[in-house]
Each structure stands twice: as structure tokens, then as C-alpha cells.
Amino acid sequence: MRLNEYRIMWILVFFDLPVITQKEKKIAASFRKEIMADGFSMFQFSIYLRHCASRENAEVHIKRVKKILPEKGHVVILTITDKQFGMMEVYYGRKEEKPPAGPQQLELF
């Protein structure tokens, strides 16, 4: 199946982790570093996102996030299509910005 805006997926990971003690801060930092090592980029301070070529590829990365979930805190994993992602409206103050661009895809026949 050809790649298209309905098959390409975006994974968003939202989290609110406790950071009162040094141990909690270390756990939160470790979680951020691990999801970044898996290809997630920071969208906002506690929102990270990753572009995936397919639902199957997204499932692989979702499983990886689930393996490293901290014992405490609140984590949400949301998967949306590239089409839905493209309809996002992003503002910095009153100035509208374009959503981050996805990576360029190369399709071989």
C-alpha cells in the first residue's frame, strides 16, 4: 500500500511526572531521554511526538514507550493520522505558526 496522509501516523506522548525529589527528577529526565532516543521530538515541554510511516510502525514505538513507563505520574499516548496532524493549528501568542513538518519519505518501487 502506498504511503498517504491517512496511513502515515503521528504518536504524541503527553506526560506529567512528579519532580519533587531528586529521585523523581532523575526518573522524569530518564523517561524524556529514552523516548528521545527512540526518535521522539519535543513539541512542548511535556509533549513529545514521533512520525511513523504506518500503523504497524507506530505500534512498535508505542510498545517501547509502554516498557519504560515510570511507576508514578500520568502518561497519555495518542496516535493520529498525518491528515489529522496537518489540520492542527499552532499559535505562539497571536501569531499562527505551521505545525512541524514530517520527515521526507522516499518510496521505492
Secondary structure, 3 states (H helix, E strand, C coil): CCCCCCCCEEEEEEEECCCCCHHHHHHHHHHHHHHHHCCCEEEECCEEEEEECCHHHHHHHHHHHHHCCCCCCEEEEEEEEHHHHHCCCEEECCEEECCCCCCCCCCCC
